[in-house]
Amino acid sequence: MTAILLRSVAAASIFFLLIHYEILQCSGVMDVPRKERIEKNNLPVSFQFRDQLIEHSSRLIIEGKLDEAESICNRILMYIHNHPACLFIHSHIHLARGDHAKARQAIRDSLDEDSSDPESKLHLIRLLLHQAVEYEIAGDVEAAYEGYRTLVLKDMLEDPVPSVVLTEAHYRMGQLLQRAGLLAESAASYEAAARADAS
């Protein structure tokens, strides 16, 4: 009786293994080299759904659950160093915590990995403008001017800056120059602001 039972269990096991093998073949998994399959299978299950997790961490930021969002991205970064989307999310986390220096660094790292991402470029531009305005509010006129000038040069030499940001940068430069008594330069900045606003 025991021998019959063991043979039945063995037969059932072989049957399920064959079915599993057929499923793998149909799904194309068996076409992947064995070494790559082993490396993928060694990753945690959560990593294999990283795109969904990245989307989830973005929602967590909106909900104010920054630590949880950061934890998810950190787990992914353990397996893909400098994953652009995770660095982009890290930048938003740092910004929400008020650490603008880390926010800018994270977004620059993201762009180093994927310079084609328009959202990352736009986020960096907003961070640069925000930093310049903060310098101006704090009374650091020179740093504020350089911040606005960076955005203007970025538009001229690198990628186009959104017109609303470029307009504000030129206008604020004009105000700073006017306060410094540099009226001709101030007028040129105001004119540039008008052109950017009309574009």
C-alpha positions in Angstrom: 0.0 0.0 0.0 2.8 2.4 0.9 4.7 1.6 -2.3 1.6 2.3 -4.4 1.1 5.6 -2.6 4.7 6.6 -3.1 4.5 5.8 -6.8 1.3 7.9 -7.1 3.0 10.9 -5.4 6.0 10.5 -7.7 3.8 10.3 -10.8 1.9 13.4 -9.7 5.1 15.3 -9.1 6.5 14.5 -12.5 3.2 15.5 -14.1 3.2 18.9 -12.4 6.9 19.4 -13.4 6.1 18.7 -17.0 3.2 21.1 -16.9 5.4 23.8 -15.3 8.1 23.1 -18.1 5.4 23.5 -20.8 4.2 26.8 -19.3 7.8 28.1 -19.2 8.4 27.2 -22.8 5.2 28.8 -23.9 6.0 32.0 -22.0 9.4 32.3 -23.6 11.3 32.1 -20.2 13.2 29.0 -21.4 14.6 31.0 -24.3 16.5 33.2 -21.8 20.0 31.8 -21.0 20.1 29.8 -17.8 22.6 32.2 -16.1 20.2 35.1 -16.7 17.2 33.1 -15.3 19.2 32.3 -12.2 20.2 35.9 -11.7 16.6 37.1 -12.1 15.3 34.4 -9.8 17.8 35.4 -7.1 16.2 38.8 -7.0 13.5 39.5 -4.5 10.0 39.2 -5.8 9.3 42.9 -5.1 12.2 43.8 -7.4 10.6 42.0 -10.3 7.7 44.4 -10.0 9.8 47.6 -9.7 7.8 49.7 -12.1 4.7 49.2 -10.1 6.6 49.9 -6.9 8.0 53.1 -8.3 4.5 54.2 -9.2 3.3 53.3 -5.7 6.1 55.3 -4.1 5.1 58.3 -6.1 1.6 58.0 -4.7 3.1 57.7 -1.2 4.8 61.0 -1.6 1.5 62.7 -2.4 0.1 61.1 0.7 3.0 62.4 2.8 4.4 59.0 3.5 8.0 60.0 2.7 9.8 57.3 4.7 7.8 54.5 3.1 8.4 55.9 -0.4 12.1 56.3 0.3 12.4 52.7 1.6 10.8 51.3 -1.6 13.3 53.2 -3.8 16.2 52.3 -1.7 15.4 48.6 -2.1 15.4 49.0 -5.9 18.6 51.0 -5.9 20.3 48.1 -4.1 19.9 46.2 -7.4 20.1 48.9 -10.0 22.5 51.6 -9.0 21.3 55.1 -9.9 18.0 54.0 -11.3 16.8 57.2 -12.9 13.1 57.0 -11.8 14.1 56.2 -8.2 16.5 59.2 -8.1 13.7 61.3 -9.5 11.5 60.2 -6.7 14.3 60.8 -4.2 14.6 64.3 -5.4 10.9 64.9 -4.6 11.3 63.3 -1.2 14.3 65.6 -0.4 12.3 68.6 -1.6 9.3 67.7 0.6 11.7 67.5 3.5 13.1 71.0 2.7 16.6 69.7 1.6 17.0 71.5 -1.7 20.7 70.7 -2.1 20.0 67.0 -1.9 17.0 67.4 -4.2 19.1 69.1 -6.9 21.9 66.5 -6.6 19.4 63.6 -6.9 17.8 65.1 -10.0 21.2 65.8 -11.6 22.2 62.1 -10.9 18.9 61.1 -12.5 19.7 63.1 -15.6 23.3 61.7 -15.7 21.7 58.3 -16.1 18.9 59.4 -18.5 19.4 62.8 -19.9 16.4 62.4 -22.2 13.8 62.4 -19.5 11.7 65.6 -19.9 10.2 65.4 -16.4 13.6 65.3 -14.7 14.7 68.3 -16.8 11.7 70.3 -15.8 12.0 69.3 -12.2 15.6 70.6 -12.1 14.6 73.9 -13.7 12.0 74.4 -11.0 14.5 73.6 -8.3 17.0 76.1 -9.7 14.3 78.8 -9.9 13.1 78.0 -6.3 16.7 78.2 -5.1 17.3 81.5 -6.7 14.1 83.0 -5.2 15.1 81.7 -1.8 18.5 83.4 -2.1 16.8 86.6 -3.0 14.4 86.4 0.0 17.3 85.7 2.3 19.1 88.9 1.0 21.9 87.1 -0.9 21.5 89.2 -4.1 24.7 87.9 -5.8 23.6 84.2 -5.4 20.1 85.0 -6.5 21.4 86.8 -9.6 23.6 83.9 -10.5 20.7 81.5 -10.1 18.5 83.4 -12.5 21.4 83.8 -14.9 22.0 80.1 -14.8 18.4 79.5 -16.0 18.9 82.1 -18.8 22.2 80.5 -19.9 20.6 77.0 -19.7 17.9 78.2 -22.2 20.5 79.7 -24.5 23.2 76.9 -24.4 21.4 73.7 -23.4 17.7 72.8 -23.4 14.8 75.3 -23.8 13.5 76.5 -20.5 9.7 76.8 -20.2 8.6 80.4 -21.1 6.9 81.0 -17.7 10.2 80.2 -15.9 12.3 82.1 -18.3 10.1 85.1 -18.0 10.3 85.1 -14.3 14.1 84.7 -14.3 14.6 87.6 -16.7 12.1 89.8 -14.7 13.7 89.1 -11.4 17.2 89.7 -12.9 15.8 93.1 -14.1 14.6 93.9 -10.6 17.9 93.1 -9.0 19.8 95.1 -11.6 17.4 98.0 -11.1 18.0 98.0 -7.4 21.8 98.0 -8.0 21.4 101.1 -10.2 22.3 99.3 -13.4 19.3 100.8 -15.4 20.4 99.9 -18.9 21.1 96.3 -18.0 17.8 96.2 -16.1 15.9 97.5 -19.1 17.5 94.7 -21.2 16.3 92.1 -18.8 12.8 93.5 -18.7 12.7 93.4 -22.5 13.9 89.8 -22.5 11.2 89.0 -20.0 8.6 90.5 -22.3 9.9 88.5 -25.3 9.9 85.2 -23.3 6.4 85.9 -22.1 5.2 86.5 -25.6 6.8 83.3 -27.0 
